[in-house]
């Protein structure tokens, strides 16, 4: 029997004809860093690329969302290639956004 991570146990796996939404794996990190380091991708999300250490902390947040809130972000995997393609989900990041979302989680997605 294959051991699974806590994140895999908490985040439900969803599959479509072309995509798999699943818990993030450590193997996704290099692709995650590349995606968040791309100035074109981050132009409308925060305005600047993330350095590797900031990307690491953000990456670790995903497991914490599922563990503490029971919802969070999935890794998007291309079903045909098995390659990490981005993130999609809902979260409560407790950030000061105006107008406030109140108690409503915010939805987000990033696709490489």
N, C-alpha and C positions, 0 to 999 in steps of 0.2 A: 504494500500500500504506500502510495506517494504521500509524503508529509506536505501539508499546505501551510501557508503563512496565515497569521491572524487576519490580515487584510482580505485574503482570499476567502476565509471563512465568513467574514462579515458582509462583503460586497457581493450581491447576487450577480451571477453571470447571465448576460443577455445576448442572444445570438439572432442575427438576421441573415438574409441571403448573402450579404457582402461583408458584414462587420460583426465583430465580437466586442462587447463591452464587458470588461473584466477588471478585477483589482490590478493595481499597478504592481509590477515586479521590479526587482533591482536591475534586471536586464534591460528595462525600459529607460534607465537613467541617461545613458549617453545620447539617445535620440531625443529625450526630453530636454537635455542641455542644449543640443543643437537647435531645437525648435525655439526655445525661449531665448537663445542667443542671437536669433535672426532679427535684425533691425526692421525688416519689412513685416514680419509677423507681429512684433511688439509695438509697432508704430501706433496702433489704436488701442493697445492694452498696456497701459502704464507708460507708454511713450519711449521706453528705452529697453535694450536687451538686459537680461538678468545675468550677472556674473555667476560662475559655477557654484559658489557657496550659497548664494541666495536661491539658486535653482534647487539645490539640495534641500534646504529648509522648506521650500514650497512643496517639493516632491514628498517629503515626509509628512506634511500636513494631510495629504490625501488619506493615509491610513488612520490618522487621528480623527478625521471627520466621521468615518464609518464607525470607529470604536466609541466615540463619545456622543454622536448625534443620531446614529442609525441611518444616515444618508451621506452622500458625498459625491466624489468624482470617480468616474471609471476611466480606465485607459481604453482608447479606441484601437482595435487591432484589425488590420486588413485580413479578412478571412482567407483570401487566396494566397497571400505571401507570408502571413504570420507576422508582418512588420507592424510595429507601433506607429500609429498615425495621428495621435493627439489625445485630447481629454474632453470629456463632456460630463456634466452633472449639476448638482445643486449643492449649495453650501451656505452656512452662516459664518462669515469671516469676522463678524463684529467690527466692521470698519465704518468710519464716519463718512457715509455717502449721503448727499443731499439731492433730492429728497430721500429720507430714510425708507428702508424696506420694512421697518418695524419688526414684527416677528416672522415675516415672510422670508424664506431663504432665497438667495439670488441664484439665477441659473447662468451657466457659462459654458463655453466651448472654445477649444483651440484645435485646429487641424493643421498639421504640417503640410 
